[in-house]
C-alpha cells in the first residue's frame, strides 16, 4: 500500500517538474531518478526501468537487490518473471501459424480442440467460438484458470496437465454471448497455447523458443523453472500488504498455463523483442534473421488494430486501455497506436508500452507487488499514474 501511495506522489511530482528539469536531463532520466528514490522509501526489494528510442536505451534505472537481506543488485541481466506479458508471444505464434496456412483466425476453436464441446454454452454451439475471440478475450470464458480463489492452502497454484482442465469442462460454462464484449480470460489463452502445440507438433515452450526467442537471439529467455546455469540471475519475489512483506514461492512453475504467463527473461533480451515490435533494425551482430521471417510486418500491425472496446468500470474508467486488438491492448488517449500489455503473478509485476510510429518503448518491472484493498480509487493506483506520466515519455 505504501509503495502505491509513494509512487503516486512520485508521478505527480514527476509530471509537475518535467518542464522545469535541467536541459541536459531527458524526461526518461528524470523519471528514473524519482523512480529509484521513491522505490527506496516504499521498501521495494528490486525494480528496473528503461526507455528505448529508435532502438537505443536513452534512460535506464535499476533499484534494489535480487533477494531481501542480501547485496546482489538487480540489473539489465536480472531474469524477471514477465507473467501475462507472455500472452503477446502466444499471439505472435498464432499469427505465424495463420501466415503459414495452418489455421484461420475465424476458425472454430473446436476444429482443433473438440473436447471444448463438453463446456456448457447456453448462448449457442461451442462450434461458434473462434480463435479470434480467444485472442480478443471475448469468447465468454472465465478469467482464472482454476475456479478456486479463496486462498486455501490446498488450492493448486496452476494445473500441470491439460487433462486436468479437460476434466473440468463438464463443470465449466460460457459466461456471456461470445463476441459480444471484452472480458479478460487467462483460460482462453491456454486454449491458444494448446492449438499451437497441436498444429506444430512441439510443446509450447519449444515452439516459441524455435520460432521467436532463438531468431531474436533471446538466448537467456526461457519458460518456468530456471536452468541451473542461470539461477544466479534469478531474483526472489515478494508481496507487501498492510505494511508487511512476505516472500512468494521461488521459481514457480506455471504448468499448463505457460502460454498465458510462463516467460522469464532479462531486460537485455526484452530490448531485442521491443526492437522487433517497433521495427528498429537490430545492432550489428544481433538478430541476423530478418524480422519479416519471424512475422510479416503487416501481420504484426494486424494485431494492433482495435477489435473491441475494453471494459468500463462503474466509475467510467477503462483501466490502462481503451481497446483490445489481437492480444495487444491499445490506449488511444496516448496516441493512435499506443500499445501495451501488463503482467502480474507470484509477486512480479511488469508493464510494457510501445509506440511503433514513434519507435519508442518503455519497460517497468518489479520483483515486489503491493496489494491494494478492493475498491481503491483509480487515481490512487500507481499503474494508472504511471500510464499518465508516460504521456510525456511518448510525447509527439
Helices and strands as residue ranges (DSSP letters): H 2-17, G 18-20, H 27-42, E 46-53, E 56-64, E 79-81, G 83-86, H 87-99, G 109-111, G 114-118, G 126-128, H 131-135, H 162-168, G 169-171, H 186-200, H 204-208, I 209-213, E 222-223, G 228-233, E 238-241, E 244-247, G 255-257, H 258-261, E 263-266, H 267-278, H 291-294, H 297-303, E 308-309, E 323-324, E 329-330, E 338-345, E 348-355, E 360-366, E 368-370, G 378-380, H 382-393
